[in-house]
Amino acid sequence: MCGICGIMNVDGSRVSRWELEKMCQTLIHRGPDAEGIYVDGEVGLGQRRLAIIDLDPRSVAPLGNEDQRVWVVFNGEIYNFRALRAELERKGHRFATASDTEVIVHLYEEDGPACVERLRGMFALAIWDKDRKRMFLARDRLGKKPLFYAWTGKSLVFGSEIKALLATGKLSREPNLAAIDRYLTWQYIPSPDTAFVGINRLTPGHVLTCDAHGKIDLKRFWAPPVFSGGERSHSPTEGEARERVLELLDESVQLRMEADVPLGAFLSGGIDSGVIVALMARHSPRPVRTFTIGFDEGEFDERPWARLIATRYGTVHQEFLVRPEVEGILDLLIYHFNEPFADSSAIPTFYLSKMTRTQVTVALSGDGGDESWAGYLNYRDLLRWGIVDQLPSFLRRLLFTMPSKLLEGCGRWNSLARLARGLAMVGGGPLERFVLYSSYFKPQEKRLLYTPSFRRMLRHAPAPKRGPEVMGPEAGEPLLAWMMRHDQSFYLPDCLMMKTDIASMANSLEVRCPLLDHILVEYAAGLPPDWKLREGETKSFFRSIVKDLLPVEILQKPKTGFAVPMGAWLRGNLRVLVRDTLESDRAVRRGLFQKEFLKKMVDEHMAGARDWSNRLWALLFLELWFRHWID
C-alpha cells in the first residue's frame, strides 16, 4: 500500500526531482516506510511506500523492467501475483524483487494496457512506457484505491490524493460549485468530478493513456454486471449457489491474509465483518486480532454484538470508545479528505483505523456486502413504492405535477414537505424515486437554502453526463438488481471506499475487503435478485449461506450501519462551532446560502424541533473545507 504521484510534460520542459519530492511530501501518511523517485527528462514518477509484501528495500518503487524501458508506481495489493509471476517467469521474464509491484511491469510488457484485466485485487497505478512515450493510468474495478489527475494544457499530473496535484503549483484552487451542489445531494462528489475545477477522479474500472502530444484517451475495462435474467434452468440451484458463494468467499479471505506484517480485522456487530472474522479464524494459525469501535449512546453501540463473535472465535479483541470530541479531529478530516465529505461515519472509521494501527499494519473489513446481497433497507422500501407503477402513467404524472408545483415552496414545513416528496415519489420513475429517497438535501430544501445567484450559476452549468442522477435501469433489468448495481457504481466507490481509504491511510493502515473480490461480485450479480430480499428480509440469501458461521443473535439483529449520534453531538460539544461557523459573515459572503434559512435549520435542530443533523454536518464540513483549501 502506498501513495503515488507523477508528472508528464508534453511541451519539452524537464520534470525536476524537486517537483516529485514536493508531491511525495503530501503523501507521507500513505507510505511512511520509504520514498522512491524516477525522473527521465519530461517524465517523473514518485511513490511513498507502506511496506506490506517483500520488506526488502530493493522493492521500493518506481520499479523498472529488465532494460529499464517500462516503469511503474503502484498503490494497492495484487492477490494473484504469485500465479502471474510464475507464468511470466516461464516466458523468460527475470525478476529482481519478490514484490507484487514488479509483476505489473512484466505483465504490461506481455499484454500492454490489457494487463489490468488480469489483476485480482485493489490498485491505482501508473506505467511510463518509454518506447511509446505513453503514460498509462489505471484504477481497480470497484474503486478501492483512489487516483486523481489533471491536464494543464502542457502537463498531465496525477496522484493518490488531490493535495499531491496541488503541490505542483500547476493548478488553481477554484471550487467546482456544480460538484458542490451534487455533494449536497449525495453527501459525496460522484466520479469523475472533484471539488476543484480542472481536477478529475479516474472512474473505477477505467484506464487512461496520454501520448507525447498530450492526447488523453479514457477507456472502461470493467463495470458492475447487469443481471441478465435468462432461463432459470440455466441458473444454479440455491443449494449449488450457496456452496459456490462460500467457496469464493473463503478463497477471497484466504488470499487477503497474505502479508509480511501483522494483520487483523475490523469487527462490528454485523453479518459481513463477522463472516470475515469467522473465515479468518479458519485459516489463521494463531488467534485473529479484532478491533471494534463503540459509543456511550446505547442505540449506536455495536460493542456487545462484536463481543459475541470475538468470543465464539477466540479472537484477541480490543475496543475503543468514541466520545464527542469531534472538534479535535475535524481539521484532520478536512485535511485528509481533500474535498467536502458528509458521511459522518468517517469519524469512527478514522478512530478505529488509528487504534488498529497501533497493533497491526493490515486489517480486513466487511465493506461491500450490502451492495451485492441487498443489505440496505432503502432497497426494500423502494420496492414497495413500485406498487404505484400499476397506476396509469398519465395519472401518476398528474398527481406529481399539479400539487407538487403548489407545494414546492413549502420545504420548511415538515408535513407539507413530506406530502410534496410523496407526490414526487408517486409521479417519478425508478431513477427519480431512488434519487429523491437517497438525497441529503431535497429539491424543496435546496430552493430555500440556495441564494438566487447560486441557483442561476447552476442553471447554466452543464448537466452531468455520468453519475447517480443519470444512470437508470437497463431495459428489462429488475429493480432490485439495478439498485445494487447503481450503488456499486457510485455510492460504494465514491463514498464508502473513499471513506475507508482516506481514514485508514491517514493512519498508515492498509484495509482489505474480501467481499469486494471482483470474481465474487460477478458471481453474486448473476444470481436472481429475488433470492436476496425475501418477504422484507434484507440480505436473505446471504444469511442462509453464512448462518452456521455466526451466532443467531447476529443473524436476527436489525441492521444499524456504522452510524454516529451526530444529532446529540451537534446539540452538545459542537453547538458553538456550528453556530459560529455557519452563521458567520465569512460564510455568508460566499454568496451560496441564505442566512435566514441556515439560521432556521440551526435553531430548529438545537431546540429539538427537527433533526437537521446530517444536513448541518454537510454544511459545516463544506464551510471548513472552503476555509482550509480555498480561502
C-alpha positions in Angstrom: 0.0 0.0 0.0 1.4 3.4 -1.0 0.8 6.9 -2.2 1.8 7.5 -5.9 2.2 10.6 -8.0 3.7 11.7 -11.3 4.1 14.4 -14.0 4.3 14.1 -17.8 5.2 17.3 -19.6 4.5 17.5 -23.4 6.0 20.9 -24.1 9.6 19.7 -23.9 10.2 21.0 -20.4 12.0 18.7 -18.0 10.5 17.5 -14.7 12.6 18.3 -11.7 13.2 15.8 -8.9 12.2 18.7 -6.5 8.7 18.7 -8.0 8.3 15.0 -7.3 9.6 15.4 -3.8 7.0 18.1 -3.0 4.3 15.8 -4.3 5.6 12.9 -2.2 5.8 15.0 0.9 2.0 15.4 0.9 1.6 11.5 0.8 3.9 10.5 3.7 1.0 9.3 5.8 0.1 6.8 3.0 3.7 5.5 2.9 5.8 6.2 5.9 8.4 3.5 5.3 10.3 4.7 2.2 10.3 7.1 -0.8 11.2 6.4 -4.4 11.5 8.8 -7.3 12.2 8.3 -11.0 12.9 11.2 -13.3 13.7 11.0 -17.0 13.5 14.2 -19.0 9.9 15.2 -19.4 8.5 12.5 -17.1 8.7 11.9 -13.4 7.2 9.2 -11.0 7.1 9.2 -7.3 6.0 6.8 -4.6 5.7 6.7 -0.8 5.8 3.1 0.5 3.9 1.3 3.2 5.7 -2.0 3.2 3.4 -5.0 3.3 4.8 -7.6 0.9 8.5 -8.1 0.5 10.0 -5.7 3.0 13.4 -5.6 1.2 14.4 -2.0 0.3 15.0 -3.2 -3.2 11.2 -3.4 -3.6 10.7 0.4 -3.2 9.1 1.7 -6.4 9.3 3.1 -9.0 10.4 -0.2 -10.4 11.5 -0.9 -14.0 11.7 -3.9 -16.2 15.0 -5.6 -17.2 16.1 -3.0 -19.7 14.5 0.0 -17.8 12.1 0.8 -20.6 8.9 0.4 -18.6 8.5 1.9 -15.2 5.6 1.5 -12.6 4.3 3.1 -9.4 1.5 1.3 -7.7 -0.8 1.7 -4.8 -2.7 -1.5 -3.7 -2.3 -5.2 -3.5 -2.4 -7.9 -6.2 -3.6 -11.1 -4.7 -2.9 -13.4 -7.6 0.6 -12.0 -8.2 2.3 -15.3 -7.4 0.5 -17.2 -10.1 1.1 -14.3 -12.6 4.8 -14.3 -11.6 5.2 -18.0 -12.2 3.6 -17.6 -15.7 5.8 -14.7 -16.5 9.0 -16.5 -15.4 8.1 -19.4 -17.7 8.0 -16.8 -20.5 11.5 -15.7 -19.7 11.0 -12.6 -17.6 13.6 -12.0 -14.9 12.6 -10.6 -11.5 14.8 -8.5 -9.2 12.4 -8.5 -6.2 9.7 -10.6 -4.6 7.0 -7.9 -4.7 3.7 -7.8 -6.5 4.6 -4.4 -7.9 7.2 -5.8 -10.2 4.7 -8.3 -11.6 2.8 -5.4 -13.1 5.8 -4.2 -15.1 6.3 -7.6 -16.8 2.6 -8.2 -17.3 2.4 -4.9 -19.1 5.3 -6.0 -21.4 3.2 -9.0 -22.3 -0.3 -7.6 -22.5 0.0 -3.8 -22.8 -2.9 -1.8 -21.3 -5.0 -5.0 -21.2 -2.8 -6.2 -18.3 -5.2 -4.7 -15.8 -7.9 -7.2 -16.8 -5.8 -10.0 -15.3 -5.2 -8.3 -11.9 -7.1 -9.6 -9.0 -7.0 -7.1 -6.2 -7.1 -3.4 -5.5 -5.0 -1.0 -7.4 -4.2 2.5 -8.6 -1.2 2.5 -10.8 0.8 4.5 -13.4 3.1 3.0 -16.0 5.6 5.0 -18.1 6.2 3.3 -21.4 9.5 4.9 -22.6 9.5 3.4 -26.1 5.9 4.5 -26.9 6.2 7.8 -25.0 3.0 6.9 -23.3 1.8 7.3 -19.7 -0.8 4.7 -18.6 -3.0 5.1 -15.5 -5.5 2.5 -14.2 -7.9 2.2 -11.3 -9.3 -1.0 -9.9 -12.8 -2.3 -10.8 -14.7 -1.2 -7.6 -12.7 1.9 -6.7 -10.9 0.6 -3.6 -7.9 2.8 -4.4 -8.2 6.4 -5.5 -6.4 8.2 -8.4 -6.7 11.8 -9.4 -5.4 13.6 -12.5 -5.4 16.9 -14.2 -4.4 18.2 -17.6 -2.9 21.7 -17.6 -2.5 22.1 -21.3 1.2 21.3 -21.0 1.3 18.6 -18.4 -0.5 15.6 -17.1 -0.2 15.5 -13.3 -1.7 12.7 -11.1 -1.6 11.3 -7.7 -3.3 9.3 -4.9 -4.7 12.5 -3.4 -5.7 15.9 -4.6 -3.2 17.6 -2.4 -0.3 16.0 -4.3 -1.5 17.6 -7.5 -1.9 21.0 -5.8 1.6 20.7 -4.5 3.0 21.1 -8.1 1.8 24.7 -8.3 0.5 24.0 -11.8 -3.2 24.1 -10.8 -5.6 26.6 -9.4 -7.8 26.1 -6.3 -11.0 27.2 -7.9 -14.0 25.5 -6.3 -16.2 23.4 -8.6 -19.6 24.8 -7.5 -21.6 22.4 -9.7 -19.8 19.5 -7.9 -20.6 21.1 -4.5 -24.3 21.1 -5.5 -24.0 17.4 -6.2 -22.2 16.9 -2.9 -25.2 18.4 -1.0 -27.4 15.9 -2.8 -25.3 12.7 -2.3 -23.0 13.5 0.7 -20.0 12.9 -1.6 -18.9 14.1 -5.1 -19.5 11.4 -7.8 -16.7 10.4 -10.2 -15.2 11.8 -12.3 -15.9 15.2 -10.7 -14.0 16.7 -7.7 -14.5 19.8 -5.7 -11.8 21.6 -7.7 -12.2 22.9 -11.3 -9.9 21.0 -13.6 -9.1 18.1 -11.3 -10.7 14.7 -12.1 -11.1 11.5 -10.3 -10.3 8.5 -12.5 -13.5 6.4 -12.6 -13.3 2.9 -11.2 -12.7 0.2 -13.8 -11.1 2.7 -16.2 -7.7 3.3 -17.8 -6.2 6.5 -19.1 -3.5 6.9 -21.6 -1.6 10.1 -22.5 0.7 10.2 -25.5 3.6 12.6 -26.3 1.3 15.1 -27.9 -1.0 15.3 -24.9 -3.8 13.3 -26.4 -5.7 11.7 -23.5 -7.8 8.6 -24.0 -10.2 7.1 -21.4 -11.5 3.6 -21.6 -13.5 1.3 -19.4 -12.3 -2.2 -18.8 -14.9 -3.3 -16.3 -18.3 -2.4 -15.0 -20.7 -3.9 -12.4 -22.5 -6.6 -14.3 -26.1 -6.2 -15.4 -28.3 -9.0 -14.3 -29.2 -10.8 -17.5 -32.0 -13.0 -16.1 -32.5 -15.7 -18.7 -34.0 -19.1 -18.1 -33.9 -20.3 -14.5 -33.0 -23.7 -15.9 -29.5 -22.3 -16.7 -29.0 -20.9 -13.2 -27.6 -22.9 -10.3 -29.9 -24.2 -7.7 -30.0 -22.3 -4.4 -28.0 -25.1 -2.8 -25.4 -25.1 -5.6 -25.1 -21.3 -5.3 -24.7 -21.4 -1.5 -21.9 -23.8 -1.8 -20.2 -21.8 -4.6 -20.5 -18.4 -2.8 -19.0 -19.9 0.4 -16.1 -21.3 -1.7 -15.4 -18.0 -3.3 -15.7 -16.0 -0.1 -13.4 -18.4 1.7 -10.8 -18.1 -1.1 -11.1 -14.4 -1.1 -10.5 -14.1 2.6 -7.5 -16.6 2.4 -5.9 -14.6 -0.4 -6.2 -11.4 1.6 -4.4 -12.9 4.6 -1.0 -12.9 3.0 1.3 -10.2 4.5 4.8 -9.9 5.8 3.5 -7.6 8.6 0.9 -8.0 11.4 -2.7 -8.5 10.3 -6.1 -8.2 11.9 -9.8 -7.3 11.2 -12.4 -4.6 11.8 -15.3 -6.2 13.7 -18.7 -4.6 14.1 -21.8 -6.4 15.3 -22.9 -7.1 11.7 -23.1 -10.1 9.5 -20.4 -9.0 7.0 -17.5 -8.3 9.3 -18.5 -11.3 11.4 -18.2 -13.7 8.5 -14.8 -12.3 7.6 -13.5 -12.9 11.1 -15.0 -16.4 11.1 -13.3 -17.4 7.9 -10.0 -15.8 9.0 -10.1 -17.9 12.1 -10.4 -21.0 9.9 -7.1 -20.1 8.2 -5.1 -18.4 10.9 -2.5 -20.4 12.8 -3.0 -18.0 15.8 -5.9 -16.1 17.2 -7.2 -13.4 15.0 -6.8 -9.8 16.2 -10.1 -7.9 16.1 -10.9 -4.2 16.6 -14.2 -2.6 17.4 -15.5 1.0 17.9 -18.3 1.9 20.3 -20.3 4.9 21.7 -21.8 5.8 25.1 -25.2 6.1 23.4 -26.5 2.5 23.5 -28.5 2.6 20.3 -25.3 3.3 18.3 -23.0 1.0 20.3 -22.1 -2.3 18.5 -19.6 -3.5 21.1 -21.9 -6.1 22.8 -22.6 -7.7 19.4 -19.0 -7.7 18.4 -18.1 -9.5 21.6 -20.4 -12.3 20.7 -18.3 -13.0 17.6 -15.0 -12.4 19.2 -15.9 -14.8 22.0 -17.1 -17.5 19.6 -13.8 -17.4 17.6 -11.4 -16.7 20.5 -10.0 -13.5 18.9 -7.6 -11.1 20.6 -10.2 -8.4 20.9 -9.8 -4.7 21.5 -12.5 -2.0 21.8 -12.3 1.8 21.5 -14.9 4.2 22.8 -15.6 7.4 20.8 -16.9 10.4 22.8 -18.0 13.6 21.2 -14.5 15.2 20.9 -15.2 15.6 17.2 -14.0 19.2 17.0 -10.5 17.9 17.8 -10.3 15.8 14.6 -12.3 18.0 12.2 -9.2 19.7 10.9 -7.6 16.4 10.4 -10.6 15.1 8.4 -10.7 18.2 6.3 -7.0 17.9 5.5 -7.0 14.2 4.7 -10.3 14.1 2.7 -9.2 17.0 0.4 -12.8 17.6 -0.5 -16.2 18.1 1.2 -17.4 14.7 2.6 -20.5 14.4 4.7 -20.6 10.8 5.7 -20.2 11.2 9.4 -19.1 7.6 9.8 -15.7 8.9 8.7 -15.2 9.9 12.3 -15.4 6.4 13.9 -13.6 4.9 10.8 -10.8 7.3 11.5 -10.6 6.5 15.2 -10.9 2.7 14.5 -8.1 2.9 12.0 -5.9 4.9 14.4 -6.4 2.3 17.2 -6.0 -0.7 14.9 -2.7 0.7 13.5 -1.1 0.6 16.9 -1.3 -3.2 16.8 -1.3 -4.2 13.1 -0.5 -2.8 9.6 -3.2 -4.6 7.7 -6.9 -5.0 8.6 -9.6 -7.0 6.7 -13.0 -5.3 6.6 -16.6 -6.3 5.8 -17.2 -3.5 3.3 -19.1 -4.3 0.2 -21.6 -7.0 1.3 -24.7 -4.8 1.2 -24.3 -3.9 -2.5 -24.0 -7.5 -3.7 -26.5 -9.1 -1.3 -29.3 -6.5 -0.9 -28.4 -5.4 2.6 -29.8 -1.8 2.6 -33.3 -1.0 3.9 -33.9 1.5 1.1 -34.0 -1.4 -1.4 -36.9 -2.9 0.5 -38.7 0.5 0.8 -38.2 1.5 -2.8 -39.5 -1.9 -4.0 -42.7 -1.3 -2.0 -43.1 2.1 -3.8 -43.1 0.2 -7.0 -46.8 -0.7 -6.4 -47.8 2.8 -7.7 -46.5 1.8 -11.1 -49.8 -0.1 -11.5 -51.4 3.3 -11.9 -51.6 4.7 -15.5 -48.5 6.9 -16.2 -50.6 9.9 -17.1 -52.4 9.8 -13.8 -49.1 9.5 -11.8 -47.6 12.4 -13.7 -50.8 14.5 -13.0 -50.5 13.6 -9.3 -46.9 14.7 -9.4 -47.0 18.0 -11.4 -50.1 19.8 -10.1 -49.9 19.6 -6.3 -46.1 19.5 -6.2 -45.9 22.9 -8.0 -48.2 24.3 -5.4 -46.1 22.8 -2.6 -42.6 23.3 -3.9 -42.0 26.4 -1.8 -43.1 24.6 1.4 -39.8 22.9 2.2 -39.7 24.5 5.7 -42.9 22.8 6.9 -42.4 19.2 7.7 -45.9 17.8 6.8 -46.2 19.7 3.6 -42.7 18.9 2.6 -43.3 15.2 3.1 -46.5 15.5 1.1 -44.7 17.1 -1.8 -42.0 14.4 -1.7 -44.6 11.7 -1.5 -46.3 13.1 -4.7 -42.9 13.2 -6.4 -42.3 9.5 -5.5 -45.7 8.6 -7.0 -45.1 10.5 -10.2 -41.5 9.6 -10.7 -39.9 6.5 -12.3 -37.3 4.3 -10.5 -34.4 6.7 -11.0 -36.4 9.7 -9.8 -37.5 7.8 -6.7 -34.0 6.5 -6.0 -32.6 10.0 -6.2 -35.2 11.6 -4.0 -35.1 8.8 -1.4 -31.3 8.8 -1.2 -30.6 12.6 -1.3 -29.5 14.6 1.7 -30.9 18.0 0.7 -34.2 17.5 -1.1 -35.2 19.8 -4.0 -37.6 21.9 -1.9 -34.9 22.4 0.7 -32.3 23.5 -1.9 -34.7 26.1 -3.2 -34.9 27.6 0.2 -31.2 27.2 1.1 -29.5 28.4 -2.1 -29.1 32.1 -2.9 -30.5 33.3 -6.3 -27.0 33.8 -7.6 -26.0 30.2 -6.7 -29.2 28.9 -8.4 -28.5 31.0 -11.6 -25.0 29.6 -11.8 -26.3 26.1 -11.5 -28.8 26.6 -14.3 -26.0 27.5 -16.7 -23.8 24.6 -15.6 -23.7 21.6 -18.0 -25.7 18.6 -16.9 -23.6 15.7 -15.7 -23.0 13.0 -18.3 -22.3 10.3 -15.7 -23.5 10.0 -12.2 -26.1 8.6 -9.7 -28.7 11.1 -11.0 -28.2 9.8 -14.6 -27.9 6.0 -14.5 -31.3 4.4 -14.8 -32.1 0.7 -15.2 -31.4 -1.2 -18.4 -34.3 -2.5 -20.4 -35.8 -5.5 -18.6 -33.4 -5.1 -15.6 -35.1 -6.0 -12.3 -35.4 -3.0 -10.0 -33.5 -4.6 -7.1 -30.7 -5.7 -9.4 -30.4 -2.2 -10.8 -30.4 -0.5 -7.3 -27.5 -2.8 -6.2 -25.6 -2.1 -9.5 -26.3 1.6 -9.0 -24.7 1.6 -5.6 -21.8 -0.5 -6.8 -21.2 2.2 -9.5 -21.4 5.3 -7.3 -22.1 5.1 -3.5 -19.7 2.2 -2.9 -16.6 3.6 -4.7 -17.1 7.3 -4.3 -18.4 7.3 -0.7 -17.7 4.1 1.2 -14.4 3.2 -0.5 -13.2 6.8 -0.4 -14.0 7.0 3.3 -12.3 3.7 4.1 -9.2 4.5 2.1 -8.8 8.1 3.4 -9.5 7.3 7.1 -7.2 4.2 7.1 -4.3 5.6 5.0 -4.3 8.8 7.2 -3.2 6.4 9.9 -0.9 4.3 7.6 -3.2 1.3 7.8 -4.0 -1.0 4.8 -7.6 -2.2 4.7 -8.6 -5.2 2.5 -12.2 -6.0 1.5 -12.8 -9.7 0.7 -16.5 -9.2 -0.1 -15.3 -6.9 -3.0 -13.3 -9.6 -4.8 -14.5 -9.0 -8.4 -15.0 -12.7 -9.0 -17.3 -12.9 -6.1 -19.1 -9.7 -7.1 -19.6 -11.0 -10.6 -21.0 -14.3 -9.4 -23.4 -12.6 -7.0 -24.6 -10.3 -9.7 -25.6 -13.4 -11.8 -27.9 -14.8 -9.1 -31.6 -14.0 -9.1 -32.3 -10.8 -7.2 -35.5 -12.1 -5.7 -33.3 -14.6 -3.7 -31.6 -11.8 -2.0 -34.6 -9.9 -0.5 -37.4 -12.2 0.6 -40.5 -11.2 2.5 -39.0 -7.9 3.5 -35.8 -9.5 4.9 -32.7 -7.8 3.6 -29.7 -10.0 2.7 -31.9 -13.0 3.0 -29.9 -15.4 0.7 -26.6 -14.4 2.2 -27.9 -15.0 5.7 -28.8 -18.5 4.6 -25.2 -19.1 3.3 -23.4 -18.0 6.5 -25.9 -19.0 9.2 -23.6 -21.7 10.6 -20.7 -19.3 11.0 -22.4 -16.7 13.2 -24.3 -16.5 16.5 -28.1 -16.5 15.9 -28.3 -13.1 17.7 -26.2 -11.5 14.9 -28.3 -13.1 12.2 -31.6 -11.8 13.8 -30.3 -8.3 14.8 -31.8 -5.4 12.8 -29.3 -3.6 10.5 -27.8 -0.5 12.1 -25.0 0.5 9.8 -21.9 2.5 11.1 -24.0 5.4 12.4 -22.9 8.0 14.9 -25.0 10.1 17.3 -24.5 13.2 15.3 -27.8 14.9 16.4 -26.7 14.8 20.0 -23.2 15.9 19.2 -24.4 18.9 17.3 -26.5 20.0 20.3 -23.6 19.3 22.7 -19.9 19.9 22.2 -20.3 21.1 18.6 -23.1 23.5 19.3 -20.9 26.7 19.4 -18.8 25.6 16.4 -21.9 25.1 14.3 -23.4 28.5 15.0 -20.1 30.4 14.8 -19.2 28.8 11.5 -22.5 28.6 9.6 -23.9 31.9 10.7 -20.6 33.8 10.3 -20.1 36.8 8.0 -17.3 34.8 6.3 -19.7 32.0 5.3 -22.5 34.4 4.2 -20.1 36.4 2.0 -19.6 33.3 -0.2 -23.0 34.0 -1.6 -24.1 30.4 -1.7 -26.6 30.0 1.0 -29.5 32.1 2.5 -28.5 33.1 6.0 -32.1 33.1 7.2 -32.7 29.5 6.3 -29.4 28.4 7.7 -30.3 30.1 11.0 -33.7 28.4 11.0 -32.1 25.0 10.4 -29.7 25.5 13.3 -32.4 26.9 15.6 -34.8 24.0 14.9 -32.1 21.4 15.5 -30.8 22.9 18.7 -34.4 23.1 20.0 -35.1 19.5 19.1 -37.9 20.6 16.8 -36.4 18.9 13.7 -33.4 16.7 13.1 -31.2 18.5 10.6 -28.1 16.8 11.8 -27.0 15.2 8.5 -27.5 18.4 6.6 -25.8 20.6 9.2 -22.8 18.3 9.3 -22.6 18.5 5.5 -22.7 22.3 5.6 -20.2 22.5 8.5 -17.7 20.3 6.7 -18.2 22.3 3.5 -17.6 25.7 5.1 -14.5 24.4 6.9 -13.3 22.9 3.7 -13.6 26.3 2.0 -11.5 27.8 4.7 -8.7 25.2 4.6 -8.4 24.6 0.8 -9.8 27.7 -1.0 -9.6 30.9 1.1 
